[in-house]
Amino acid sequence: MTTICVIGASTGWTPTLATDLMSVFDEPLEVRLVDINPEASALCAEWGNTAQRHFPCGHRFIPFADRREALKGADAVIVTISTGGLDAMSYDIAIPEKYGIFATVGDTAGPGGWSRALRNIPVFRQFAEDFQTICPKAIIANYTNPMAALTATLQLCCGNPVVGLCHAYFETKDVIQKMFGLSDWSQISVSIAGMNHFTWVVDFKVGREDGYRLLRERIGGGSIRDLLPRKSKDEINLWTGHDLCAEMFEAFGYLPYPADRHISEFVSFALCGQPGRFLMDTNKGQCDTIEYCRIKRTSIEHRRRMLAGRDEGLRQWIAEDRACEARREDNPRKPKRSRETGAEMIRAYLKNKPFVDAVNTLNVGQIAGLPLGACVETMGVVDGMGVRPVQAASVPEPLLEVMRPGAVCQKWTVDAALKGDRELAIQALLRDPQCSHLKPHEVRAMAGELLEANRAWTRL
């Protein structure tokens, strides 16, 4: 029986990823669920053992309190944790804001991403040591942000095949599909290069035709803003605008990942220096929004509202599904497979069935011009050999230069955390584009406050 261990088995990600696994594998799975909250892993196991009736193979879900015990014999591991949770993340947002940095997400780049990386890296190092010792042949799929820094940590600290996964690639193809009025993705071929949450479409085709030539023809004498959808929803039901995407396209001539709330964290001109803001009315209340490109913040309060009632909703579904089974009726809300590709990558590795998709891996030359050893995102192949990135040919120099600061900061932050080097960590933050308006002593002061807030998780 194939055994898959989920570390961070909360009610947020687990039902989605478990549904994907049950949809992809045509054999029984044993899914072991580990979480620091035993009630969460028990509830997810109850959900899984209820939901498995909708699939043909008799899968089983088991909650575990001991991570090392759960890893014994694992063929694959999925990581979806958040060290410190929203309480810790609130400091990632609030402390930089005192220094004029208005983070829209705060989980990847900038002082917020730096802080989040430093408290997660020691935990991921422990995970990697366990993987190396207990299940050295298992493939590791990481969903935790900051994706690049934590995937790099795993790759540097264990010999397992490792991949970092995100839904940015889906959203990019969605926007291309809408700009060309296509019914699906079947005609779209895309080559991406960059870092998680800051990738660029370096080339694409529609059918066999050059996509950028067709796009320029569609734009004509107008603007790409005429073609872009006003906003889009991602895989976790968060909305983003595309005004900054349009601004970046007009500046560089290439399409970035079209989620403004993420790409804004990698440049010096969007979030820093006390940007002008206003409250935007939405169907879920008012949202704090930057005037420039109308970039919306996903606040801690909004995140807490998203979490509220989630466990109870899962319990209600379990009761509803069992009632449908007792009446021998179909459940109209039976689990449906998502567009996430982690399950397919796990199957590709275990069954040696090659699968191509976007992957986050250490740069071994697939993006020439970015630092070797930084974690980058390109297309890649997963098969029985592991995870192999595909070279992104001819990445334009202007794109390399706008990406380089983020890549350097990420690499130095990981190195600093693994070496216990506080000064190197501060040097990384000094070079972060979000800190470009601050004087060096102000960056050091902010770093000191963030490190103190993370004292429970980092030794720096």
HUURGI-V139885 format. One record per residue. N is the residue number from 0. PHI is phi in degrees with one decimal (999 if undefined). Layout:
# HUURGI-V139885
n->N phi->PHI
n->N phi->PHI
This chain:
# HUURGI-V139885
n->0 phi->999
n->1 phi->-69.2
n->2 phi->-116.4
n->3 phi->-125.6
n->4 phi->-106.3
n->5 phi->-108.5
n->6 phi->-100.8
n->7 phi->99.4
n->8 phi->-85.6
n->9 phi->-85.8
n->10 phi->-79.3
n->11 phi->-79.3
n->12 phi->-86.2
n->13 phi->-58.9
n->14 phi->-59.2
n->15 phi->-64.8
n->16 phi->-68.7
n->17 phi->-65.5
n->18 phi->-60.7
n->19 phi->-61.7
n->20 phi->-61.4
n->21 phi->-67.0
n->22 phi->-76.3
n->23 phi->-88.0
n->24 phi->-88.7
n->25 phi->-103.8
n->26 phi->-146.6
n->27 phi->-64.1
n->28 phi->-113.8
n->29 phi->-108.1
n->30 phi->-105.7
n->31 phi->-98.3
n->32 phi->-112.3
n->33 phi->-122.1
n->34 phi->-153.4
n->35 phi->-69.0
n->36 phi->-102.7
n->37 phi->-62.7
n->38 phi->-66.1
n->39 phi->-66.7
n->40 phi->-66.3
n->41 phi->-66.9
n->42 phi->-66.4
n->43 phi->-65.3
n->44 phi->-64.7
n->45 phi->-62.5
n->46 phi->-60.1
n->47 phi->-61.4
n->48 phi->-70.5
n->49 phi->-82.7
n->50 phi->-68.6
n->51 phi->-63.2
n->52 phi->-65.4
n->53 phi->-82.9
n->54 phi->-125.3
n->55 phi->-84.2
n->56 phi->-107.3
n->57 phi->70.9
n->58 phi->-70.0
n->59 phi->-134.2
n->60 phi->-121.3
n->61 phi->-130.7
n->62 phi->-78.2
n->63 phi->-126.2
n->64 phi->-92.0
n->65 phi->-105.1
n->66 phi->-60.3
n->67 phi->-63.1
n->68 phi->-65.4
n->69 phi->-66.0
n->70 phi->-80.2
n->71 phi->-63.1
n->72 phi->76.9
n->73 phi->-67.2
n->74 phi->-90.1
n->75 phi->-154.0
n->76 phi->-132.8
n->77 phi->-114.0
n->78 phi->-115.0
n->79 phi->-140.8
n->80 phi->-96.6
n->81 phi->-147.6
n->82 phi->-57.9
n->83 phi->86.2
n->84 phi->60.5
n->85 phi->-70.6
n->86 phi->-61.9
n->87 phi->-68.3
n->88 phi->-63.6
n->89 phi->-60.6
n->90 phi->-71.3
n->91 phi->-59.4
n->92 phi->-89.7
n->93 phi->-71.4
n->94 phi->-66.7
n->95 phi->-59.9
n->96 phi->-63.7
n->97 phi->-62.4
n->98 phi->-102.7
n->99 phi->87.6
n->100 phi->-109.2
n->101 phi->-101.4
n->102 phi->-72.1
n->103 phi->-87.1
n->104 phi->-124.7
n->105 phi->82.9
n->106 phi->-118.1
n->107 phi->-130.5
n->108 phi->-124.3
n->109 phi->72.2
n->110 phi->-58.4
n->111 phi->-65.4
n->112 phi->-66.2
n->113 phi->-60.0
n->114 phi->-63.1
n->115 phi->-63.9
n->116 phi->-63.6
n->117 phi->-65.3
n->118 phi->-86.9
n->119 phi->-88.9
n->120 phi->-59.3
n->121 phi->-60.0
n->122 phi->-67.5
n->123 phi->-67.8
n->124 phi->-62.9
n->125 phi->-62.9
n->126 phi->-56.9
n->127 phi->-60.6
n->128 phi->-62.1
n->129 phi->-64.6
n->130 phi->-59.9
n->131 phi->-61.6
n->132 phi->-85.7
n->133 phi->-98.0
n->134 phi->-137.1
n->135 phi->-65.2
n->136 phi->-101.0
n->137 phi->-72.1
n->138 phi->-82.2
n->139 phi->-111.4
n->140 phi->-111.3
n->141 phi->-103.4
n->142 phi->-111.6
n->143 phi->-85.2
n->144 phi->-93.0
n->145 phi->-71.4
n->146 phi->-52.7
n->147 phi->-66.4
n->148 phi->-62.3
n->149 phi->-80.1
n->150 phi->-65.9
n->151 phi->-60.0
n->152 phi->-58.5
n->153 phi->-61.9
n->154 phi->-64.9
n->155 phi->-74.9
n->156 phi->-110.3
n->157 phi->-148.8
n->158 phi->-95.4
n->159 phi->-65.7
n->160 phi->-65.4
n->161 phi->-131.3
n->162 phi->-141.0
n->163 phi->-100.1
n->164 phi->-125.1
n->165 phi->-151.8
n->166 phi->-98.9
n->167 phi->-59.7
n->168 phi->-62.4
n->169 phi->-62.4
n->170 phi->-64.3
n->171 phi->-63.2
n->172 phi->-66.8
n->173 phi->-57.5
n->174 phi->-68.3
n->175 phi->-61.2
n->176 phi->-57.2
n->177 phi->-68.9
n->178 phi->-65.3
n->179 phi->-100.5
n->180 phi->63.9
n->181 phi->-89.1
n->182 phi->-81.5
n->183 phi->-159.5
n->184 phi->-90.3
n->185 phi->-59.5
n->186 phi->-95.2
n->187 phi->-99.3
n->188 phi->-118.9
n->189 phi->-131.7
n->190 phi->-112.7
n->191 phi->-115.8
n->192 phi->-153.2
n->193 phi->154.5
n->194 phi->-125.0
n->195 phi->-51.8
n->196 phi->71.4
n->197 phi->-150.0
n->198 phi->-91.3
n->199 phi->-127.0
n->200 phi->-82.2
n->201 phi->-81.6
n->202 phi->-163.9
n->203 phi->-156.7
n->204 phi->-131.3
n->205 phi->-114.9
n->206 phi->66.7
n->207 phi->-107.9
n->208 phi->-95.7
n->209 phi->-61.2
n->210 phi->-65.6
n->211 phi->-68.1
n->212 phi->-63.1
n->213 phi->-63.2
n->214 phi->-65.3
n->215 phi->-63.4
n->216 phi->-65.0
n->217 phi->-67.3
n->218 phi->-68.7
n->219 phi->57.9
n->220 phi->-89.7
n->221 phi->-97.2
n->222 phi->-132.8
n->223 phi->-61.7
n->224 phi->-62.4
n->225 phi->-71.0
n->226 phi->-104.0
n->227 phi->-65.3
n->228 phi->-63.1
n->229 phi->-61.5
n->230 phi->-158.0
n->231 phi->-139.3
n->232 phi->-109.5
n->233 phi->-88.7
n->234 phi->-68.2
n->235 phi->-110.2
n->236 phi->66.6
n->237 phi->-105.9
n->238 phi->-92.5
n->239 phi->-139.2
n->240 phi->-88.8
n->241 phi->-131.3
n->242 phi->-66.4
n->243 phi->-68.8
n->244 phi->-56.0
n->245 phi->-63.6
n->246 phi->-60.2
n->247 phi->-69.0
n->248 phi->-62.0
n->249 phi->-67.7
n->250 phi->-80.0
n->251 phi->-112.4
n->252 phi->83.4
n->253 phi->-134.3
n->254 phi->-83.6
n->255 phi->-85.9
n->256 phi->-50.8
n->257 phi->-82.1
n->258 phi->-96.9
n->259 phi->-56.8
n->260 phi->-64.4
n->261 phi->-94.5
n->262 phi->-66.4
n->263 phi->-61.9
n->264 phi->-76.2
n->265 phi->-105.1
n->266 phi->-120.0
n->267 phi->-89.4
n->268 phi->-110.3
n->269 phi->-100.6
n->270 phi->-111.0
n->271 phi->-105.0
n->272 phi->78.2
n->273 phi->50.6
n->274 phi->-63.2
n->275 phi->-62.2
n->276 phi->-136.9
n->277 phi->-150.8
n->278 phi->-94.1
n->279 phi->-95.1
n->280 phi->-79.3
n->281 phi->-128.7
n->282 phi->-71.9
n->283 phi->-115.0
n->284 phi->106.3
n->285 phi->-84.1
n->286 phi->-127.5
n->287 phi->-66.6
n->288 phi->-135.4
n->289 phi->-77.0
n->290 phi->-61.4
n->291 phi->-66.1
n->292 phi->61.2
n->293 phi->49.8
n->294 phi->-87.3
n->295 phi->-92.7
n->296 phi->-89.6
n->297 phi->-93.9
n->298 phi->-76.2
n->299 phi->-62.3
n->300 phi->-63.2
n->301 phi->-64.0
n->302 phi->-63.4
n->303 phi->-64.4
n->304 phi->-65.3
n->305 phi->-63.3
n->306 phi->-79.3
n->307 phi->-61.7
n->308 phi->81.5
n->309 phi->-65.8
n->310 phi->-62.8
n->311 phi->-65.0
n->312 phi->-62.5
n->313 phi->-68.0
n->314 phi->-63.4
n->315 phi->-64.0
n->316 phi->-63.7
n->317 phi->-58.3
n->318 phi->-63.3
n->319 phi->-63.7
n->320 phi->-67.7
n->321 phi->-66.7
n->322 phi->-66.1
n->323 phi->-62.5
n->324 phi->-64.2
n->325 phi->-63.1
n->326 phi->-87.4
n->327 phi->56.2
n->328 phi->-115.6
n->329 phi->-73.6
n->330 phi->-90.3
n->331 phi->-62.9
n->332 phi->-109.1
n->333 phi->-67.0
n->334 phi->-57.8
n->335 phi->-123.0
n->336 phi->-64.2
n->337 phi->-90.2
n->338 phi->-92.5
n->339 phi->-60.6
n->340 phi->-112.5
n->341 phi->-59.0
n->342 phi->-62.1
n->343 phi->-66.6
n->344 phi->-67.6
n->345 phi->-61.1
n->346 phi->-63.1
n->347 phi->-59.3
n->348 phi->-70.9
n->349 phi->-70.0
n->350 phi->-105.6
n->351 phi->53.7
n->352 phi->-114.4
n->353 phi->-52.5
n->354 phi->-137.1
n->355 phi->-112.9
n->356 phi->-165.8
n->357 phi->-74.7
n->358 phi->-134.6
n->359 phi->-104.5
n->360 phi->-147.4
n->361 phi->-59.9
n->362 phi->-75.1
n->363 phi->-112.3
n->364 phi->121.2
n->365 phi->-69.0
n->366 phi->-123.8
n->367 phi->-64.2
n->368 phi->108.0
n->369 phi->-100.4
n->370 phi->-58.0
n->371 phi->-63.8
n->372 phi->91.6
n->373 phi->-76.9
n->374 phi->-87.6
n->375 phi->-125.4
n->376 phi->-118.2
n->377 phi->-142.4
n->378 phi->-69.8
n->379 phi->-157.2
n->380 phi->-114.0
n->381 phi->-115.5
n->382 phi->-154.3
n->383 phi->-62.2
n->384 phi->-78.3
n->385 phi->119.3
n->386 phi->-112.9
n->387 phi->-123.1
n->388 phi->-70.0
n->389 phi->-101.3
n->390 phi->-64.2
n->391 phi->-92.8
n->392 phi->-75.4
n->393 phi->55.5
n->394 phi->-74.9
n->395 phi->-59.6
n->396 phi->-55.5
n->397 phi->-59.5
n->398 phi->-70.0
n->399 phi->-59.2
n->400 phi->-71.0
n->401 phi->-74.6
n->402 phi->-87.4
n->403 phi->-56.2
n->404 phi->-57.1
n->405 phi->-65.6
n->406 phi->-66.9
n->407 phi->-64.9
n->408 phi->-59.3
n->409 phi->-61.1
n->410 phi->-62.9
n->411 phi->-66.4
n->412 phi->-63.7
n->413 phi->-63.8
n->414 phi->-59.1
n->415 phi->-63.6
n->416 phi->-66.2
n->417 phi->-71.9
n->418 phi->-91.5
n->419 phi->70.5
n->420 phi->-104.1
n->421 phi->-62.2
n->422 phi->-65.1
n->423 phi->-64.8
n->424 phi->-61.4
n->425 phi->-68.4
n->426 phi->-60.3
n->427 phi->-61.1
n->428 phi->-67.6
n->429 phi->-60.5
n->430 phi->-98.9
n->431 phi->-73.3
n->432 phi->-55.4
n->433 phi->-65.8
n->434 phi->-97.7
n->435 phi->-64.8
n->436 phi->-88.6
n->437 phi->-96.6
n->438 phi->-80.1
n->439 phi->-52.9
n->440 phi->-68.3
n->441 phi->-72.8
n->442 phi->-62.6
n->443 phi->-63.9
n->444 phi->-64.9
n->445 phi->-63.5
n->446 phi->-59.9
n->447 phi->-61.5
n->448 phi->-66.2
n->449 phi->-67.5
n->450 phi->-66.3
n->451 phi->-65.2
n->452 phi->-65.3
n->453 phi->-102.7
n->454 phi->-56.7
n->455 phi->-70.4
n->456 phi->-120.8
n->457 phi->-125.8
n->458 phi->-93.9
n->459 phi->-64.3
